[in-house]
Amino acid sequence: MISTAFLTPLPIALNRADAEQDGVPEWIQLTPEGPRLPGNDGRVWTMADAEAVIATCRAARGSIEIPVDFEHATHVKGARGERADAAGWVRELDARGGAIWGRVEWNDAGREAIASRGYRFISPGFDFHKVTGAVRRIVSAGLTNLPNFTMPALNREGELEETEMDAAVLKALGLNSEASAADAVVAITTLKRDAETALNRAASPDPAQFVPRADYDIATNRVSDLEKQVAEARDAEIEAEIDAAVEAGKIAPSSRDYHLAVCRSEGGLEQFRSFVGQSPVIAPDKRTAKTTTTAKTDKDGLNAEELAVCRQMGMSPADFAAAKAADQE
């Protein structure tokens, strides 16, 4: 049962006597002195034999080659497939007073980060036995500035013992209770891939199904302008029809607003044309009349012309008078 963990960072001495001229030490302390290694999250690991840990590190790869990165990027960013550059490589290990030290071949980025005091602490990553907490080997080291840095235990290398998966996690992933950790990883990878596919589709929509917003706005504005022009032309046509009917004496001038409202309703203009075509002249034709006389009105205040309109439209004088009054308000 092997897991990977990160210890509380250790200070890098920038002004030690054995540091190089630029203040960057060649040898750095990778672990505290054993056998007890306290973690900043309350857990405690053990390292009873530093020499045995070094031997395991050498046997794992045939030689000592341990990455030193920034903020444990090898395990954090690397696990997501992102770039995780090294700051250097540990090429030798040495047991000193129960602690493990490493000789680092720094690259330019790592040397600059320490020389400029951009980074001042080191945090080791190691494999350990999950039950006993015994450190097996050093797998990485990370430059950091967080003395109380906490990282979750990660499983990166070696054969891992299967552990029982959380039932709620399996249910959320749509897996049965017998699914393994490997099954969960596959399900999560699929979800991530589907999400990335959806994002790509959203970023590059099908031009056959979508149009750019700017083109949509232009088209919408053109439609609005066209609808406005059609409405204005329709109003002009209605007013011309009503004015012609008034001039011809087919409707009373006082009923003009009423007929305007009727003609603006759906099918109203066609009904008005039919009405005018069947109506006799009820008022003097203004195209030929030279004089006007004061018309008499009935009890509803309607003159002869308006009463004739009522008869033609099948309306009662009272309803016509009410509509007339409403139009005049």
C-alpha positions as a printed Julia matrix, in Angstrom:
329×3 Matrix{Float64}:
   0.0    0.0     0.0
   2.05   2.9    -1.32
   1.11   6.58   -1.38
   2.9    9.85   -2.05
   2.98  12.8     0.34
   4.7   16.16    0.78
   6.4   17.3     4.0
   6.55  20.69    5.65
   9.05  22.75    3.6
  12.6   23.09    4.9
  14.58  26.35    4.64
  17.34  26.55    2.05
  20.4   28.24    3.52
  21.37  30.81    0.91
  24.52  32.02    2.63
  26.09  28.77    3.77
  29.82  28.38    3.57
  29.51  25.55    1.05
  27.18  27.52   -1.24
  28.51  28.52   -4.62
  29.52  32.07   -5.42
  26.02  33.08   -6.45
  24.61  31.84   -3.14
  22.95  28.76   -4.62
  23.79  25.64   -2.58
  24.79  22.49   -4.42
  23.74  20.2    -1.55
  20.33  20.72    0.05
  18.58  18.95    2.92
  15.61  17.01    1.52
  14.12  15.54    4.73
  14.16  16.29    8.44
  16.22  14.02   10.67
  14.48  10.71   11.35
  13.17   8.51   12.64
  10.1   10.7    13.27
   8.96  12.96   10.4
   6.03  15.2    11.45
   3.75  16.55    8.73
   2.08  19.94    8.8
  -1.37  18.33    8.59
  -0.95  16.39   11.83
   0.17  13.11   10.27
   3.5   11.57   11.2
   5.77   9.48    8.98
   8.83   7.49    9.95
  12.27   7.06    8.42
  14.29   4.71   10.61
  17.02   4.05    8.03
  17.96   6.88    5.67
  20.52   4.67    3.91
  17.81   2.12    3.05
  15.63   4.87    1.57
  18.55   6.04   -0.56
  19.15   2.48   -1.76
  15.49   2.18   -2.78
  15.74   5.45   -4.72
  18.77   4.18   -6.6
  17.19   0.8    -7.35
  13.97   2.37   -8.66
  15.67   4.0   -11.67
  19.11   2.41  -11.73
  20.61   5.74  -10.69
  19.69   8.86   -8.75
  17.58  11.18  -10.91
  15.01  13.06   -8.84
  13.27  16.17  -10.27
  13.31  19.45   -8.37
  10.45  21.62   -9.62
   8.42  24.67   -8.65
   5.53  24.18   -6.19
   5.39  20.41   -6.83
   4.41  21.05  -10.45
   5.51  17.52  -11.4
   2.62  16.09   -9.39
   0.1   18.95   -9.65
   0.37  20.27  -13.22
   1.89  17.12  -14.66
  -1.1   15.11  -13.47
  -3.31  17.39  -15.6
  -1.11  17.04  -18.66
   0.23  20.58  -18.25
   3.82  21.71  -18.57
   5.84  21.17  -15.37
   9.42  22.35  -15.91
  12.18  21.21  -13.58
  14.38  23.66  -11.68
  17.1   21.05  -11.39
  17.85  17.37  -10.8
  19.08  15.58   -7.7
  22.02  13.41   -8.88
  23.36  12.18   -5.53
  21.86  11.39   -2.13
  23.65  11.27    1.22
  22.5   10.25    4.72
  23.57  12.84    7.28
  22.58  12.48   10.92
  19.38  10.61   10.07
  18.37  13.12    7.35
  18.67  12.78    3.58
  20.6   15.37    1.62
  20.78  15.7    -2.13
  23.26  17.15   -4.59
  21.35  19.2    -7.14
  22.37  20.09  -10.66
  20.43  23.34  -11.0
  19.38  24.63  -14.41
  19.33  28.35  -15.19
  15.71  28.78  -14.07
  16.31  27.05  -10.74
  19.57  28.84  -10.06
  18.0   32.22  -10.82
  14.97  31.48   -8.62
  17.19  30.81   -5.6
  19.89  33.43   -6.27
  17.23  36.14   -6.56
  15.56  34.8    -3.39
  12.42  34.19   -5.39
  12.25  30.8    -3.64
  13.75  29.96   -0.24
  12.3   26.64    0.87
  12.29  23.04   -0.29
   9.44  20.54    0.15
  10.16  16.83   -0.48
   7.71  14.42   -2.07
   8.07  10.78   -1.09
   6.42   7.37   -1.32
   5.39   5.84    2.01
   3.62   2.76    3.32
  -0.01   3.68    3.89
  -0.39   1.62    7.07
   2.95   2.1     8.84
   3.81   5.53    7.44
   7.36   4.37    6.71
   9.09   6.4     3.98
  10.21   4.2     1.07
  11.86   6.62   -1.36
  12.14  10.27   -2.37
  10.28  10.9    -5.65
  10.59  14.68   -6.06
  11.33  17.98   -4.38
   9.59  21.3    -4.9
  10.78  24.87   -4.43
   8.15  26.79   -2.46
   7.61  29.83   -0.25
   4.87  28.35    1.92
   6.34  27.1     5.2
   3.0   25.55    6.11
   2.35  24.15    2.67
  -0.18  21.29    2.63
  -0.61  18.89   -0.25
  -2.91  15.87   -0.44
  -1.32  12.44   -0.57
  -0.9   11.42   -4.21
  -0.33   8.0    -5.77
   1.96   8.38   -8.73
   4.24   5.34   -9.11
   4.35   1.68   -8.13
   1.66  -0.94   -7.7
  -1.2    0.32   -5.53
  -3.43  -1.82   -3.41
  -7.09  -1.52   -4.38
  -9.14   0.29   -1.75
 -12.88   0.4    -1.42
 -14.34   3.3    -3.38
 -16.74   5.76   -1.81
 -20.3    4.69   -2.67
 -21.48   8.29   -3.15
 -18.65   8.98   -5.62
 -19.46   5.85   -7.61
 -23.15   6.77   -7.71
 -22.35  10.3    -8.91
 -20.24   8.81  -11.69
 -23.0    6.41  -12.69
 -21.0    3.34  -11.63
 -22.12   0.32   -9.62
 -20.92  -0.43   -6.09
 -18.36  -2.97   -7.35
 -16.51  -0.48   -9.55
 -12.81   0.04   -8.88
 -10.7    3.17   -8.63
  -9.57   2.53  -12.21
 -13.22   2.51  -13.34
 -13.75   5.83  -11.56
 -10.71   7.34  -13.3
 -12.04   6.24  -16.7
 -15.46   7.76  -15.93
 -13.92  11.05  -14.8
 -11.67  11.18  -17.89
 -14.72  10.65  -20.1
 -16.6   13.46  -18.34
 -13.66  15.81  -18.8
 -13.33  14.91  -22.49
 -17.07  15.47  -23.05
 -16.87  18.81  -21.26
 -13.9   19.87  -23.4
 -15.76  18.79  -26.54
 -18.77  20.86  -25.49
 -16.54  23.86  -24.85
 -14.92  23.48  -28.26
 -18.33  23.32  -29.89
 -19.4   26.43  -28.03
 -16.24  28.24  -29.08
 -16.6   27.2   -32.73
 -20.34  26.9   -33.49
 -21.63  25.32  -36.68
 -21.98  28.2   -39.17
 -24.91  26.34  -40.76
 -26.87  26.61  -37.51
 -25.63  29.86  -35.98
 -24.89  33.37  -37.21
 -22.58  36.0   -35.67
 -24.35  38.41  -33.31
 -23.38  41.4   -35.44
 -25.03  39.88  -38.52
 -28.1   38.99  -36.46
 -28.4   42.57  -35.17
 -28.11  43.99  -38.69
 -30.8   41.63  -39.99
 -33.07  42.4   -37.03
 -32.69  46.15  -37.54
 -33.47  45.79  -41.23
 -36.63  43.83  -40.44
 -37.68  46.46  -37.89
 -37.1   49.24  -40.42
 -39.06  47.35  -43.07
 -41.96  46.7   -40.68
 -42.01  50.4   -39.8
 -42.08  51.38  -43.48
 -44.89  48.9   -44.18
 -46.9   50.24  -41.23
 -46.43  53.84  -42.37
 -47.44  52.95  -45.92
 -50.52  51.11  -44.58
 -51.54  54.13  -42.5
 -51.12  56.41  -45.49
 -53.27  54.07  -47.58
 -56.0   53.95  -44.9
 -56.09  57.71  -44.5
 -56.25  58.16  -48.27
 -59.22  55.71  -48.49
 -61.11  57.47  -45.68
 -60.41  60.95  -47.03
 -61.65  59.83  -50.45
 -64.85  58.46  -48.84
 -65.4   61.75  -47.0
 -64.83  63.72  -50.19
 -67.29  61.48  -52.02
 -69.91  62.0   -49.3
 -69.98  58.29  -48.41
 -69.12  58.89  -44.73
 -69.51  61.86  -42.43
 -66.38  63.86  -41.63
 -67.2   63.53  -37.92
 -66.88  59.72  -38.14
 -63.38  59.83  -39.63
 -61.58  58.8   -36.4
 -63.98  55.92  -35.91
 -63.31  54.59  -39.39
 -59.56  55.03  -38.89
 -59.68  52.74  -35.87
 -61.77  50.17  -37.75
 -59.49  50.18  -40.78
 -56.36  49.66  -38.62
 -57.75  46.44  -37.2
 -57.13  43.14  -38.99
 -59.24  43.0   -42.15
 -60.69  46.44  -41.34
 -59.62  48.18  -44.53
 -61.21  45.5   -46.71
 -64.45  45.76  -44.72
 -64.38  49.55  -45.06
 -63.92  49.33  -48.82
 -66.86  46.95  -49.07
 -68.97  49.22  -46.89
 -68.14  52.34  -48.94
 -68.77  50.51  -52.2
 -72.3   49.59  -51.11
 -73.18  52.88  -49.38
 -75.12  55.71  -51.03
 -74.01  59.29  -50.77
 -75.19  60.44  -47.32
 -73.43  63.78  -47.23
 -72.83  66.47  -49.85
 -69.94  65.56  -52.12
 -67.19  67.93  -51.04
 -65.8   67.82  -54.53
 -68.94  69.57  -55.86
 -70.64  71.11  -52.83
 -70.14  74.86  -52.47
 -72.04  75.49  -49.26
 -72.79  73.62  -46.06
 -75.8   73.79  -43.78
 -76.15  73.1   -40.13
 -77.48  69.57  -39.72
 -80.21  68.73  -37.28
 -79.45  66.11  -34.63
 -81.59  63.51  -32.89
 -81.79  62.73  -29.17
 -78.37  61.0   -29.31
 -76.75  64.04  -30.9
 -76.4   62.42  -34.33
 -77.14  64.26  -37.54
 -78.74  62.77  -40.6
 -75.42  61.74  -42.08
 -74.42  59.86  -38.93
 -77.81  58.19  -38.63
 -77.39  56.95  -42.19
 -74.03  55.47  -41.26
 -75.7   53.69  -38.34
 -78.26  52.14  -40.66
 -75.61  51.02  -43.11
 -73.45  49.44  -40.39
 -76.28  47.97  -38.36
 -75.33  50.0   -35.27
 -77.69  51.63  -32.83
 -77.5   55.44  -32.59
 -76.56  55.11  -28.93
 -73.56  52.85  -29.71
 -72.45  55.11  -32.52
 -72.72  58.15  -30.26
 -70.67  56.39  -27.58
 -67.96  55.47  -30.09
 -67.97  58.99  -31.43
 -67.59  60.44  -27.96
 -64.7   58.08  -27.2
 -62.92  59.08  -30.42
 -63.27  62.76  -29.55
 -61.72  62.38  -26.06
